[in-house]
Amino acid sequence: MLFLKKIALLILNSTKWLNHIINSLKLFSFLHRKTIYMKLFKVLLLVPALLISCNSSEEETVTTPEQTAQKTEVSNMEFITINLEDRPQFVALSGRLKADNRLMIFPEIQGKILPSNKPFREGITYERGETILKFDSEEVQLQLQASKSSFMTLVARVLPDVKMDFPESFPKLDSWYSSIHPEENLPELPDIDVPQLQQFLSSRGIFDTYYQIKSAESKLQKFTIKAPFSGVLSMANAEPGQAVGPQFHLGTLVDPTSFILEASVDQQQIDLIEIESKIEVFDQDRKRSWTAKVHRINPSVDPRTQMISIYLHVEGDDLREGMYLEGTFQSKEKASLARIPKSSLLRTGHVYVAVDQLIRQKPVQVIDIEKEYIWVNGLKNGDRIIANSDLAYSGLNLQ
């Protein structure tokens, strides 16, 4: 608009210049006769100049569109004055169930799986001590029996010398020898408190052979896998007749009566949770509920999420591994919180607050969530926040 004003002034000044020109042209007779045209030309130049000057004077009093838009934005804003309330602190928890007793079955030997009384399939139940899988161990058993027979021969050869040189220890050693059977595990060695007898038996290879056989007996037991607790197969990857090795995952046995719920908690809220505290947890439809008890707390922080894991023990009917459960832990401690509408919270976790006639962002921490409102920490009594964050922006002037 300043540019148009300058043009108007230039045109006004130019009329004076035209007057001088016209007066000079009057000296010439052939132009004097056309003065009426000159006057008409001057009028045509003056009219636009007057219109532009009038418009420029009006613009000095008219409000700019930007000012009008800003006043409209401010008038549409709804401000909420914060009044803090003392409210119990809540910690929201959620996670998936894992079986408390869980056994991933891997064989410690290499061999062929034998058929069993129960099919090795998902959903099959086993009682504690019941055989889950058995491997072909015939060759190992025959080698072990041969080793026991050789050991019995070795012991029989030293017994006459023991009877002659250590008559007081002979009855005990002879009784132990009589209890050895090739098809049974070796009995425990008798107590030998005579150092000379220990040296004598060791020089004859009795102790060395004995422990070799005990090691073979221990290996033979690994050809049979028994359930360490009552449970159900949740995974089965083997078939009868299949040859497997130590790195093969045969399946997974879980206890369906006891589960652990793993949840993550913010570092600032972990002090509100105590071991042995009980909470009520729900399924996703919130139709069923169970009681959970805080079993343990991880002392380390997850480097990826910066959260701390807690583990809750859950028992009850209709629980299954992998279920998603959620609940809210109520602490005994109270905090001064503000109840604000959800529309006032930005995605960044901030709200707009009026500070000295300017709109500023202020960070808050969400503590509890209702249907249309949220309880937050980080505001003070008397703070004026904007109810709808979509109508404001940081730096907006309220004057």
C-alpha angles and dihedrals in degrees: 000000000000087000091057091049090055090050091052093051090047090053092049091052090046091060090063090051090050091053090057091049093049093049089053092049091055086075088072114073096209090060097039091069090061100055091119089064091049092053091048090052090052091053091052090054096047097052097064091044091055092048093051093048091051092051092049092053091051092050091061091069100037118097116241120247091244092056091047092051092048092051089049092051093050093046091053094052121104115210124205121203110217121236111181120222130200105242134166112260117248130200117200114219131190138161147122128283123250125186112258091213107044128160124190105202118224123162118238092205138043119250151109121288114241125214113264138196092260125047113247096238139131112277096028112135124222128191122223110282094015118134112255100177136002128197130207105269102161095116093048092048092053092049090049093051090051090051091051092051091052090048092052089052090051093051092046090057094056098044094082090053091048091050091052101041101029107028093161091060097040099087092054094048093044092052090051091051091052091056094059115107125179094225096048134063117273114264119241116276114261119248108271110192097170110095093203091054091049090053091048095051092045092052089054092053095247097133095042093051092043094057092044089058092046089053090052090049090053091050091050090057089059089067087075121059116202130187111259089199138010109276151129130258110249093176133024123182103164137083131199110268093028117129112223138176138212095277095054117108104222098181147293129268118201134184107236095199102061128046140174122221112208114203135170123232131191115254091239091057101043092090089063092064122079132193113261092022114144129220136171117247128196138199120245093271091047089226096118130040138190136187116251128190126202104248103175143344125223109237093208130076120235104246092212100050100018087228131127121234121227126187123217125194112228127187132175147089126307093025118141134180112264096028116143113232132178136186145154125248116212115209125212089231121085130216136196104250136175124227110217135164118265090238091068094061119091122215088249091063094256135118129207112251128187108237119173093338091309130104114239134175120245125189119234135181119229110228103169136008128215130179097275103358138055133206113228139181123216103062129102134219110277097023111143112216131179114251094212114041092194091072097057143053135194113277097024111153114227096195 
